[in-house]
């Protein structure tokens, strides 16, 4: 299929961000895009910040005889309760659903083709992963050649790719957004309710007769939360108190009387996990978290209007994906020096030594993360390219390739072998499908549409 249609629609030249928001190409840049929701922006930044803080704080590490042992601070008795608030991926999916709905409706209101919106979204998600792969595919080979112990290197290489699960699942939600938006517009609350009922039915099968059925909830649970974001974007998300009380109450009942563990993250040695794959208990917590966030929304919006907070959000927004992708690399550097190199084991979590050393630990991690941000934040946005409108096949195939590559890297990480290269090649191939054969020639021949991710925040 040709990358460019032979007869493009007679549209004025526009800039299409990676999220689909549009503005005339000749218009001067604005300080902010219309329709932006600071509540959603704040939730997304809060979610990434909590993910980073949690990943940096919970490892319990020790090193002996060439092997690094990894534990989890939340395995301590009663600590699971913290995960009901610190497991913030439901808020990230909710905010992502709202952002996708807002940007897609803005795109559609301008009369632009839906495939352009999807193309921008796919590029926005996949592009920042390329430098991660470019660094981590050769890095384990280099470290092993320098004589570092194999087991710690392979552990870090494996974990460096595990965070990509979120992008893979979120990419599925993005591809389905046009169809699910229409479903939500027609059925309202019944759409996420049906997904939630299906998730409960899957859990019944999982815990009674066929455990692999639980993997269906990777789609059902996260799409249900994503659908709640659609309701928020359309102004139909009501009953925040009922959501908060009912969600957390249902989660408590499921944990107390059902087969669900108390922790909302996976713990070493646990018989089952609420996260991999997600369960109805995690979905109940998601309803509770979203209800609580909605109750706090007026205060959060006022907080975001303060100049200092607004400046912090403006700085963090263009670096959000970079922080998510590279914060574990900072952890590997600090742990490699302190635990593997110096033999310092993590003190007992929550004890006096742990509490006293925690600020120093976080300070060291921030110092390592800072140059990583300076180096890789430039890859946060894909470069602008001139397109003419194309059909759905090209961006859908691109999304399939990128999603497959992300799944391979999630499962295999960057452990030496053929799979990391295969995953990176799939990502590169997906992005290549979204490149016009000759952007220069297309600019000469017809008015074009520019897919531009520099302002993509939706």
N, C-alpha and C positions, 0 to 999 in steps of 0.2 A: 504494500500500500504506500503511495507517495506520502511524503511528510507534509506536503502543502497541497491544499485543494487547488484544482485548476481554476475554479471561479470562486474566490473568497467573497463573503458577504460584504456589502458596501458599508463598512463601519469606519468611523474615524479612528485614527491611530490612538491607542491608549496604552497605559502601563498597567499590566496585570501583575500584582504581587504574587509571591509564592502561595499566599493564602487565598487569593482571588479578589481582594479589594481592588478597585479600579479608580483611575483619575485620568483626565486628559493628559496626553503625553507632553503637550506644550505648556501645561500649567506649572507655575513655580512651585517648588516644594513647600509643604506646609509643616507647621510645628507638630501637628498631630492629625491623624486620620479621623474623619467624621465617623460616628457610630462606634467608636472604641469604648469598651466597657472596662473601667479600671478595676472593678470587682473581679472580673475574669482574669485580667492581667495579674492582679495580686494573688489570686489563687494559684495560678500556674507558677509564679515565682516562688511562692511559699512552698508549693509541692516539691519543686526541684531543690530548694534549700533544705527542706526536711530530709529528703532522700539522701543528699550529700552528708548532712550532719549525722544521720542514722548510720550510714555505711562507714563513716569515719569513727563512730563512737562504740559500735557494738562488737567489733572483732576482739576475740580473746586469743592472743597469739603466743606461741612459744616455739623454740627451735632447739633440736637436739639430734645429733648424729646425722646431719644432712637432710633432715625432714622438718618442715614447718607444720605445726598443729594449729588448726583453726577452730575456734569455738564461738559462741554467741552469748553476749551478755544478757540477752532476754531469756536465756534458759534458766536464769535464777528464779526461785520460787516467787510467784506473784507478779513478776515483771511483765508477763504477757499482757496485762491490762494496758500498759503504755502503748502497745501496738494498735489498740483500737483507735488511737489518735495519730500515732506516728506512721502508720501504714497509710500514706496519703495518695497512693496511686488512684483510688476512686475519685479524689478531688481533681487530679490531673486529667483523667478521662472525662469527667464532667465538664471541666473548663474547656477541654479540647472539643467536646461536642458543641458547646455554646459558640466557641470561636468558629468552628466549621460552618455552623448554621448561619451565623452573621455574615461571614465572608461569601458563602455560596449565594445567599439571597441578594447581597449587594452586587455580585457578579451577574446574577440572573436579571436583576432590575435594570442593568445597563444593556441588556440584550446581547450579551456575549455568550459564546458557545461554551457549554459545560465541559467539554474535553480540555479546554484551556485551563479551567480552574483545577481540574485533576492533575494536569501536567505540572502546573506550578506547585501544587501540594507535594507531589511525588518528588520533584527535584529538591524542594525545601527540606524534606525528611532525609533523603538519601545522600545528598551532597556532603554534609559534614562527616559522614562515616568514612568517606574515602581516605582522608588523612589519618584517621585512626587505624585503618587497615594498612596504610602505607608504612606506618611506624611499627605496628605490632606484628605484622607478618615476618619481617626480618629480625626483629628485636630478640626473640627467644634464641634464634640461631646464633646471634652475636654474643649473647650472654653466656650461652653454653660453650661457645668457642673460647671465651675468656676464662673458663674454668669455674663458673658459678655452679652450685649444686643443682642437679636436674629437677628434683621434686619441687623446690620453691619456685623455680622458673616456670615449670609447667603449670603449677597452681595459679600463678599470676596470669599466665597466658590464657588459661581457661576462663578465669573470672573476668578478664578484660572484655570478653565478648558477651557475657551473660546479660549485661544491661540492655543489649539490643533487642531483647524480647519485647520490650515496650514499643519500640518503633515498628517492629513487625506486625504486632496486633493493631497498633494505631493506624498503620497503613491500610489494613483491612477495613477499619472503620471509615477512613477517608474515602476509599473506593466506593463503599456502600452509602456514603452520605447522601447523594442525590436521591436514591431510592428510599432510604430511610427517612429523609426529610418529608417526602411526599406521604409516606406512611404515617408519620407523626402529625402532619397537617390534617390528615383525614381522621385519625383515630385518637389523637391526644394521649391521655394517660394510659389508654388501653394498650398502646404499643410497648412501653417499658414493662407494664404489668404482665403482658403475655410472655415477654422474654424472661421475666422473673419467675413466672409459673413454670416455664420450660426448664429453667435452671434448677428449680426444686425437684422436678421430675427426674432430671438427669442425676441429681444427687441420690435420689432414692435407688435408682438402678446402680449407681456407683457403690453405694455402701451396703447393698443387699445381695447383688448377684454378679455384677460385671464392672470391676474397678476401672478399666480403660474408658468406659462411657463418660467418666468425669472430665475428659479432655474436651468434650463438647462445650463445657462451660467456659472455656477460654474465649469462645465467641459470645455465648449467651450472656454471661455476667458483664463483660466489659461493654458489649453493645447496649445492654440495658442502662448502664451508667451513662454512656455516651448519649443515649436517647433522652435522658433527663436533662442533659445540656441543651438539647433541642427545645424542650419545654421551657426552659429558662429563657432562651433567646426569643421565643415567641410570647413571653409574658404569661405563660400558663402554668408556671410552677408555683402552686399555692400549698398551704398547709404545712409550713415549715416546722411548727411545733409538733404536729402529728408525725412528720417524717423523722424528726430527731428522736422523739420518745419511742415511737413504734419501731424505728430501725435498731436503735441500741437495745431496746427491750426484747425484740425478736432475736437479736444476736445472742443476748444473755440466755434466753430460753433454749436456743439451739445448742449452745455450748454446754449448758447445764444438763439437758435431757437428751441430747442427740449425740451423734458420733463425731462431733467436731472438736478439734483442739481449741484451747483458749487463745493461742497466739494467732495473729493475723499475718504473720510472716512465717516462713518455714524455719524450723529449728533442727539442729543436728540430733539424730536419733529418734525423732518423733515418728509415730506410726503413720501419721497422715499430715497433710498440710492444707491450710485454707487458701493458699496462694498458688500452688503448683500441683494440680490446676485449681482455679478459684472455685469457691463453694457458695452455697446459699448463705452461710454465716458471714462471709466476707461481703456479699451483696447487701445483707441487712446492715452491716456496719457502714457500707457506702451510703445507704439511705439516711442513716443517723448522722454521718458526717456532713452530707449535703444539707440536711435540714438544719443542723447547727450552724453551718456556714451562712445559710440564708437568714437565720435569726441574727447573726452578727453583721450582716451585709451593711446596714446603715453606718455602723461604727467603722467598718473596714473602708468604706468609701470616704468617710471623713478623714481617716488616717492617711489614705492615699493622696488626699488633697494637700497635705502638709508639704511645704517646699522640700524639706530634707528627705522625706519619704519619696516624693516625686522624683527627685534627683537620683536617689538610689535605684528606683525602678527603671528610670531612663538608662542608667548605666548597666544594670543587670539584664534588661530585656534582650539586647543584642548579643549577650553572652550565655544565654540560658542553655542552649543545646550544647555548647562547648563545655560548660560546667558539668552537665549530665554525662557527657561522653568521656571526659578526662579526669574526673575527680578520683576514680579508682586508680588511675595511673599514679596520681600523687600519693595515694595510700601505699601502693607497691614500692615506691621509692623510699618513703619514710620507714615502712616496715622492713624493707630490705636492709637499710642501713642500721636501724636500731635493733631489730629482732634477729635477723640473720647475721648481720655484720658484727654487732656488739653483744649479741646474746641476751638482750633485755626482754624478759617475758612480761606480758600484760599482768598488772596486779589484779587481785580479786575485784571483779566489777562492783562498784558502789562502795568499796572500802575507802579508808582514809588515803592510802597511797594512790588509788585510782582517781579519786576526786582531786587530789593535789596535782597529779600529773596530767590530768585531762586538758587543762588550758594550754599547757606546753605542747602536748600532742597535737591539738587543733592548730596552734600557732605554727608548728613545723609543717603541717599539711597545707596551710594557707600559703606559706612561703614557697612551697614547691608548686602549688597550683597556679600561683601568680604568673610565672613565666610561661606555663603551658597555655594560659588564657591569652597572654600577649602574642604567643606564636600561632595559636590555632583558631582564635576568634575570627580571624580574617576569612576562614572557610565556613563561617556560620551561614552565609548566604551564597547561593549559586550565582554565577555571573549572568547578567542580562543577555537575552538572545531574542532575535526577531523571528516571529512565527507568523504564518497564516493559519487560519482555523483548520483543524483536521478533525477526523472522526474519533470515535471512542476506542477503536482497536489499538492504536499506538499507545496512548497513555495507560490503558488497562494492561496491555502486555508489559509495558515498562514497570507498572506497579507489581505485576506478578514476578518479574525477574528480580526487582529490588527486594520484594518481600521474601522470595526464596533465598536470596543472598543473606538477608538479615537472619533468617531462621537457621541457615547453615552456621553462621558465625555465632549465633546464640548457643547452639548445641555443641559446637566443636571449639569455640573460642579461637585463640590464635596459637594453639599447641602445634608444634612442628608437624607437618604432614600436608597432604594435598587439599584438605577441606577448606582451610582458610583462604587459599588462593582461589578455589572454586567459588566460595561465597563472594570474594571481592570481584571476581570476574562477572558474576551475575549482577552485582550492583552496578558495575561499570557498563555492562551491556544494557541494563535498564535505563540508565541515564543517557546512553548514546542514542537510544530510540527516540528520546525527546529532543535531540539536536536536529535542527533543520539542515539539509544538505549544504546549503550555502546561504548563510544569513545575509551576506553582502549582496548576492544576486537577488534575494527576495526583497531587499530594501529598494533596489533599483527598479524592479518591475511593477510592484503593486504596493499600496499601503499595507503596512504590516501591523501585527499585534506583538508587543514586546512582553515576554514573560520575565518579570523582574522581581527577584526575591529580596532586594535590599531593604524593602520596607515590610517584609512579610512577618507579621506577628499574630496572624489570626490562624 
